[in-house]
Amino acid sequence: MTLTSPPRLTIKNAYFCQIQGDSVVPFFGDLRVADGRIVTISPASDRKNDGEVFDAAGRVVTVPLVNFHEHCYSRLAKGLAVTGPTDNFLHILENLWWKLDRALDHDMIRASAALTAIESIANGVTYIFDHHASPNCIAGSLSVIADVMREFHLRGVLCCEVTDRNGREEASAGLQENRRFIENEVDEDLRGLIGLHAPFTLSDDTLSAAAGLCHELNIGIHSHISESVEDRQHSLAKYSISPTHRLANHRLISQGSILAHGVYLTSQEQEIILDNRAGIACCPDSNFNNGVGVPYYSKIPRGIPLLAGTDGMHANIARTQKQMFLLSRQQENTFADAFDFLRKVYFDQSEFMRRYFPDYPSLQAGDRADFVIWDYVPPAPFSETNFFGHYIYGILENRVHSVIQAGQFLMRAFELTAQDIAAKRSESARQGARLHKRFAEMERTERQ
């Protein structure tokens, strides 16, 4: 895909929100990019610049957003006619998601990934940790997503869900797809993890096999954990231990692992996650949608990275961060405590990212030139001391104006630069129609 910006670019008249230690320090001036890296950030100047000059007109620039728990495969599910009961979490899984993922093929996966990329860029998200599932189309599925990610110049960490819910053969195929991708396709822009569904759909034999693969490849897991009370009840009834203890007993929780949701974790389980340096991906919108509750954020040990995800609900990480802040307030925290929590989420994003992408930027000279220009011009004094007040009530309330990745525009003044966006949206609609038809056929077959 050909992008529109030259190798040299100057962004002028902007507030560049530089990460400096444990602070975010806005600096008003000009930023110069050459060969995909930030060359200088300096006071505004009238001097002539090499290459293209883009006037940000006083807008705010931040580091790119990261979706730490995405399901690209969910994108074509809008409006599905679900006829089975959806009165609890297990029924939602059985009658929607576990039926939908069985209907997917490579064309649908590709269209879903393209739509995810388009929506992510529009929301300033250029790094995606995807958790994929397509049980009847496992082999090569991660390559399909990776091709789309590369086409749109996004970076991310991919995995294929491993589960026993459709039999051991499928579980083995999932492990093999993770191995194939990690051994053959990871590079500086795409990494891999071992994907696991929630422990209540995984046998001990499969967990042992996954642990062997993790240790062989020296890699972590991306797994759902205690998203609903059913996960916990199943584990206690069948194994007499919690889902977290099951994963820990198989040595599956490790540095860099992502455990999604964590709504029903006990303090003892949280300590296990802390000791093993894994992160928790928080997905409040999805938790609300499924009616499973949300974690009590202030009770989670501060040393555990708290990461923002969407669980495939949408691509708007800004909204997730805002939700997490408001939930912190709702959970009877003071404004000071809620802002301290938001600071933690903001800095945990950067610190955790560098486990996978050491060049994830801080908006400093010499950094990789990845950043987001927000359609927000501060209407009041803007400084290190009140950055997060502007962030939560101003920046996150406005649209993303432009997105730059490695010095190239992915979106410029609200217009994506990728070729054939209309055609990609049209193809997504075509594949969505195929999916809806196949889903309806599966519904009819099950009723007969």
C-alpha distance (Angstrom), angle and dihedral (degrees) to the residues before:
residue distance angle dihedral
M1 . . .
T2 3.80 . .
L3 3.79 116.0 .
T4 3.76 124.2 -152.6
S5 3.79 105.9 -131.0
P6 3.83 125.8 89.0
P7 3.81 125.4 -122.0
R8 3.83 88.5 -101.6
L9 3.77 119.5 55.3
T10 3.80 136.6 164.0
I11 3.80 122.3 -157.9
K12 3.79 106.5 -161.9
N13 3.79 135.6 -171.6
A14 3.79 98.2 22.7
Y15 3.80 140.2 127.3
F16 3.80 104.6 -118.2
C17 3.81 108.2 -157.2
Q18 3.78 101.1 -148.2
I19 3.79 120.9 -166.7
Q20 3.79 107.7 -131.4
G21 3.79 113.1 175.9
D22 3.80 106.8 -58.5
S23 3.80 94.8 -15.9
V24 3.79 138.4 77.4
V25 3.79 109.9 -137.6
P26 3.83 118.2 -167.7
F27 3.80 113.9 -145.4
F28 3.78 121.0 -171.4
G29 3.76 114.9 -143.9
D30 3.79 143.9 68.9
L31 3.80 130.6 -41.8
R32 3.79 121.9 -154.0
V33 3.81 123.0 -156.2
A34 3.78 127.9 -165.8
D35 3.79 126.9 174.5
G36 3.78 93.6 -10.5
R37 3.81 97.8 -51.0
I38 3.78 135.8 96.3
V39 3.80 108.1 -105.4
T40 3.81 101.0 -179.0
I41 3.78 142.4 -10.5
S42 3.77 108.3 -158.2
P43 3.79 141.6 153.9
A44 3.79 115.9 -69.0
S45 3.77 111.6 -79.7
D46 3.77 138.3 -175.9
R47 3.78 92.4 -144.6
K48 3.79 118.2 121.8
N49 3.80 114.2 -96.6
D50 3.77 128.1 -151.1
G51 3.78 115.1 -113.1
E52 3.77 127.2 -0.6
V53 3.82 122.7 -9.7
F54 3.81 118.8 -150.9
D55 3.80 116.9 -167.2
A56 3.81 110.1 -144.7
A57 3.82 89.7 -171.6
G58 3.79 95.7 -140.8
R59 3.81 97.0 -45.3
V60 3.81 125.8 145.9
V61 3.82 123.9 -103.6
T62 3.82 122.8 -159.3
V63 3.78 138.0 169.5
P64 3.83 114.2 -82.4
L65 3.79 120.8 -85.9
V66 3.80 123.6 -112.6
N67 3.80 128.2 -145.2
F68 3.79 103.6 -150.7
H69 3.81 95.8 -175.3
E70 3.79 117.9 31.2
H71 3.80 133.3 155.1
C72 3.80 106.4 -157.3
Y73 3.79 90.1 -179.4
S74 3.83 90.7 68.4
R75 3.80 96.1 67.4
L76 3.80 98.1 95.5
A77 3.80 94.5 48.6
K78 3.81 96.3 91.3
G79 3.78 111.8 125.9
L80 3.80 97.7 4.9
A81 3.80 112.8 165.9
V82 3.80 101.6 -122.9
T83 3.79 110.5 -171.9
G84 3.81 100.3 176.4
P85 3.81 122.6 84.6
T86 3.81 118.1 -78.3
D87 3.80 97.2 -176.8
N88 3.81 95.4 122.7
F89 3.77 139.5 21.6
L90 3.82 96.9 -95.9
H91 3.79 91.5 50.7
I92 3.82 90.1 50.4
L93 3.79 88.9 53.8
E94 3.79 95.1 44.6
N95 3.80 98.4 42.9
L96 3.80 100.1 36.9
W97 3.80 120.7 14.3
W98 3.81 100.6 30.0
K99 3.77 89.4 48.1
L100 3.78 95.2 43.6
D101 3.81 95.2 50.1
R102 3.84 90.7 52.2
A103 3.81 88.9 56.8
L104 3.81 95.7 57.3
D105 3.80 125.8 108.7
H106 3.80 131.3 176.8
D107 3.80 94.4 -86.4
M108 3.78 92.1 52.5
I109 3.80 91.6 45.5
R110 3.80 91.0 51.3
A111 3.81 92.5 49.1
S112 3.80 91.0 47.1
A113 3.81 91.8 50.5
A114 3.82 91.7 48.8
L115 3.79 91.6 51.2
T116 3.81 89.8 48.0
A117 3.81 90.4 51.5
I118 3.80 92.4 50.0
E119 3.80 93.0 48.3
S120 3.81 92.8 43.9
I121 3.79 95.0 52.5
A122 3.79 90.5 47.4
N123 3.81 87.6 56.5
G124 3.80 96.8 45.8
V125 3.81 94.2 -104.8
T126 3.80 112.1 136.9
Y127 3.81 99.8 155.2
I128 3.82 118.5 64.7
F129 3.81 132.3 -177.1
D130 3.80 101.4 -160.2
H131 3.80 125.9 -164.3
H132 3.81 106.4 -161.2
A133 3.82 131.5 -162.3
S134 3.81 129.1 178.6
P135 3.84 106.1 141.6
N136 3.81 95.6 -175.5
C137 3.81 92.8 45.3
I138 3.80 107.3 38.4
A139 3.80 105.6 133.4
G140 3.80 110.9 87.2
S141 3.80 94.3 -0.3
L142 3.80 93.9 122.4
S143 3.80 90.4 51.7
V144 3.80 89.7 56.4
I145 3.81 91.2 54.1
A146 3.80 92.2 42.5
D147 3.80 91.5 53.4
V148 3.79 90.5 54.3
M149 3.81 92.5 46.1
R150 3.80 90.2 52.9
E151 3.78 92.3 45.4
F152 3.80 90.2 56.7
H153 3.83 93.0 41.2
L154 3.79 93.5 -118.7
R155 3.78 126.2 146.1
G156 3.76 125.9 -141.1
V157 3.77 154.6 135.3
L158 3.81 116.9 -102.3
C159 3.79 134.4 -164.6
C160 3.79 139.7 166.4
E161 3.79 118.3 -127.5
V162 3.80 114.7 -112.1
T163 3.81 116.1 -153.9
D164 3.79 140.8 154.7
R165 3.79 94.7 -148.3
N166 3.83 91.4 105.3
G167 3.80 96.8 34.4
R168 3.81 141.3 -76.6
E169 3.79 93.9 -75.2
E170 3.79 90.6 62.3
A171 3.80 91.3 47.2
S172 3.80 90.4 53.2
A173 3.80 90.8 48.0
G174 3.80 90.3 52.7
L175 3.78 91.9 51.8
Q176 3.79 90.1 48.1
E177 3.81 92.7 51.1
N178 3.80 90.6 52.4
R179 3.79 90.6 48.9
R180 3.80 93.4 47.4
F181 3.79 93.5 50.7
I182 3.81 95.9 44.8
E183 3.79 94.3 46.2
N184 3.80 96.2 45.2
E185 3.79 113.8 22.6
V186 3.80 113.9 32.3
D187 3.79 116.3 112.4
E188 3.81 139.5 152.7
D189 3.82 91.3 -61.4
L190 3.81 102.9 37.4
R191 3.79 126.0 45.3
G192 3.77 132.4 176.0
L193 3.80 141.7 -132.9
I194 3.80 132.9 -177.8
G195 3.79 106.6 -99.1
L196 3.79 119.3 -142.1
H197 3.76 129.1 179.5
A198 3.81 117.3 -137.9
P199 3.82 113.2 -54.8
F200 3.82 92.1 -112.7
T201 3.83 88.5 73.3
L202 3.82 94.6 45.5
S203 3.81 127.6 84.9
D204 3.76 122.7 -143.8
D205 3.81 89.5 -111.9
T206 3.80 91.1 56.6
L207 3.81 92.1 45.7
S208 3.81 88.8 52.0
A209 3.80 90.9 50.4
A210 3.80 90.8 48.0
A211 3.80 90.7 49.7
G212 3.79 90.7 52.0
L213 3.80 90.6 51.9
C214 3.81 92.2 47.4
H215 3.77 92.2 52.9
E216 3.78 93.6 42.8
L217 3.81 91.6 52.9
N218 3.82 94.6 33.2
I219 3.78 91.2 -126.9
G220 3.80 139.5 129.7
I221 3.78 135.9 -125.6
H222 3.80 136.0 -104.7
S223 3.79 106.5 -152.1
H224 3.79 143.5 155.2
I225 3.80 111.3 -115.5
S226 3.81 130.4 -172.7
E227 3.79 92.7 -22.9
S228 3.78 90.1 152.0
V229 3.77 136.9 15.2
E230 3.83 89.2 -107.1
D231 3.82 91.5 68.6
R232 3.79 90.1 55.5
Q233 3.80 96.2 42.1
H234 3.82 92.5 50.3
S235 3.78 92.9 50.4
L236 3.79 94.5 47.2
A237 3.81 92.4 46.2
K238 3.81 96.9 46.7
Y239 3.82 103.6 29.3
S240 3.82 103.4 18.6
I241 3.81 90.0 -128.7
S242 3.80 135.8 84.8
P243 3.81 123.0 -94.8
T244 3.82 89.6 -109.0
H245 3.79 91.9 53.3
R246 3.81 89.9 50.0
L247 3.81 91.3 54.7
A248 3.79 91.5 43.5
N249 3.81 92.8 49.1
H250 3.81 87.6 56.5
R251 3.83 90.1 48.2
L252 3.79 90.6 -118.4
I253 3.80 99.2 133.6
S254 3.76 109.8 82.9
Q255 3.79 144.1 145.4
G256 3.76 109.5 -59.8
S257 3.80 94.9 20.2
I258 3.80 117.2 133.8
L259 3.79 120.1 -143.1
A260 3.79 110.8 -169.1
H261 3.82 125.4 -141.6
G262 3.83 103.7 -10.2
V263 3.79 92.3 -171.5
Y264 3.81 96.2 150.9
L265 3.78 101.8 37.5
T266 3.80 116.8 137.2
S267 3.80 121.5 -138.6
Q268 3.82 88.6 -104.0
E269 3.80 91.2 54.5
Q270 3.77 91.0 47.5
E271 3.80 88.6 54.5
I272 3.81 89.5 54.7
I273 3.80 89.9 52.9
L274 3.81 90.5 46.7
D275 3.81 93.0 49.5
N276 3.80 91.2 50.7
R277 3.83 93.8 46.1
A278 3.80 96.5 -125.7
G279 3.81 124.4 148.0
I280 3.80 132.0 -125.6
A281 3.81 117.0 -134.6
C282 3.81 108.5 -147.7
C283 3.82 117.2 -151.2
P284 3.82 106.9 176.8
D285 3.81 97.4 167.0
S286 3.80 91.3 55.4
N287 3.80 91.6 44.9
F288 3.80 89.9 53.2
N289 3.80 91.5 46.2
N290 3.80 92.0 52.1
G291 3.79 93.4 42.6
V292 3.80 93.3 -127.6
G293 3.81 99.9 126.1
V294 3.80 129.5 -120.5
P295 3.80 133.5 -95.9
Y296 3.79 119.7 -94.0
Y297 3.78 93.0 -114.4
S298 3.80 99.9 -161.2
K299 3.81 91.0 57.2
I300 3.81 93.1 58.9
P301 3.84 110.2 99.1
R302 3.77 109.7 -99.2
G303 3.79 92.6 -127.8
I304 3.82 92.6 66.2
P305 3.82 111.8 91.9
L306 3.81 109.3 -120.0
L307 3.79 108.9 -151.8
A308 3.81 130.4 -170.8
G309 3.80 119.4 -122.0
T310 3.79 138.7 161.5
D311 3.83 103.3 -149.6
G312 3.81 88.4 -138.1
M313 3.82 93.8 -60.6
H314 3.82 91.7 116.6
A315 3.80 140.9 -36.6
N316 3.80 97.9 -109.6
I317 3.81 106.6 114.5
A318 3.81 89.5 167.4
R319 3.80 87.1 65.0
T320 3.80 91.3 48.5
Q321 3.79 91.4 52.3
K322 3.80 90.9 48.7
Q323 3.81 90.4 49.0
M324 3.79 91.3 51.2
F325 3.80 90.8 51.9
L326 3.81 92.7 48.6
L327 3.79 91.6 46.7
S328 3.77 89.1 52.8
R329 3.80 87.9 55.4
Q330 3.81 91.2 45.2
Q331 3.79 89.3 52.9
E332 3.79 88.6 66.2
N333 3.78 98.4 -97.2
T334 3.77 120.2 145.0
F335 3.79 120.9 -113.8
A336 3.79 88.2 -104.6
D337 3.80 91.5 53.3
A338 3.82 92.8 44.8
F339 3.80 92.1 51.4
D340 3.79 89.9 47.1
F341 3.81 87.6 53.1
L342 3.81 91.1 50.0
R343 3.81 90.0 50.6
K344 3.80 88.5 53.5
V345 3.82 92.5 51.1
Y346 3.82 90.3 48.4
F347 3.79 95.2 50.5
D348 3.81 94.6 38.2
Q349 3.81 86.8 60.3
S350 3.80 92.2 58.6
E351 3.77 96.8 40.4
F352 3.80 95.0 47.6
M353 3.79 92.1 45.1
R354 3.79 91.2 59.2
R355 3.79 90.0 62.9
Y356 3.81 85.5 69.9
F357 3.79 103.9 21.2
P358 3.81 110.9 29.1
D359 3.81 88.8 -174.1
Y360 3.81 94.7 59.4
P361 3.81 100.0 137.3
S362 3.79 135.3 -112.1
L363 3.83 92.9 -171.3
Q364 3.79 92.5 -102.7
A365 3.79 129.4 136.8
G366 3.79 108.1 -84.8
D367 3.81 94.1 28.5
R368 3.76 124.8 123.5
A369 3.82 106.9 -89.3
D370 3.81 100.0 -113.8
F371 3.79 114.3 135.7
V372 3.79 146.9 132.4
I373 3.80 127.6 -125.3
W374 3.80 110.3 -151.0
D375 3.79 123.7 -153.7
Y376 3.78 88.9 -119.8
V377 3.79 127.0 114.3
P378 3.82 108.7 -172.7
P379 3.81 109.0 -114.8
A380 3.82 92.7 -162.8
P381 3.82 137.8 33.7
F382 3.81 109.6 -52.3
S383 3.79 121.8 -159.0
E384 3.79 146.7 132.8
T385 3.80 90.5 -79.8
N386 3.80 96.0 57.9
F387 3.81 103.5 25.2
F388 3.79 94.0 116.0
G389 3.80 92.5 49.9
H390 3.80 88.1 56.8
Y391 3.80 90.4 41.6
I392 3.79 97.5 55.2
Y393 3.81 99.8 35.5
G394 3.80 100.7 30.6
I395 3.77 118.0 16.8
L396 3.82 97.1 41.8
E397 3.80 90.8 45.3
N398 3.81 92.1 60.2
R399 3.78 134.3 70.1
V400 3.76 125.0 -99.9
H401 3.80 107.4 -102.8
S402 3.82 101.9 -169.8
V403 3.80 138.8 -4.0
I404 3.80 126.5 -151.5
Q405 3.80 122.9 -169.0
A406 3.80 120.4 -175.9
G407 3.79 88.3 -14.9
Q408 3.81 94.2 -53.1
F409 3.79 127.2 111.6
L410 3.80 112.5 -115.0
M411 3.78 89.5 171.2
R412 3.80 125.3 15.1
A413 3.81 121.2 -169.4
F414 3.83 91.7 -20.4
E415 3.84 93.8 -47.8
L416 3.79 119.5 110.5
T417 3.79 112.8 -131.3
A418 3.81 96.5 -149.1
Q419 3.76 115.8 114.1
D420 3.80 122.4 -107.1
I421 3.81 97.4 10.0
A422 3.81 90.0 157.3
A423 3.80 90.5 51.5
K424 3.80 91.1 49.1
R425 3.79 91.2 51.3
S426 3.79 89.8 48.1
E427 3.80 90.7 50.9
S428 3.80 90.2 48.8
A429 3.81 88.9 54.2
R430 3.81 90.5 49.3
Q431 3.79 92.4 50.1
G432 3.79 90.0 44.0
A433 3.80 89.2 56.9
R434 3.82 89.5 50.8
L435 3.79 90.7 49.9
H436 3.80 93.6 48.7
K437 3.79 90.5 49.7
R438 3.79 92.8 48.9
F439 3.80 91.2 46.0
A440 3.82 90.8 52.1
E441 3.81 90.2 50.2
M442 3.80 90.0 52.2
E443 3.80 89.4 49.9
R444 3.81 91.4 52.3
T445 3.78 92.9 46.5
E446 3.80 91.9 52.2
R447 3.83 91.7 50.1
Q448 3.82 93.2 52.8
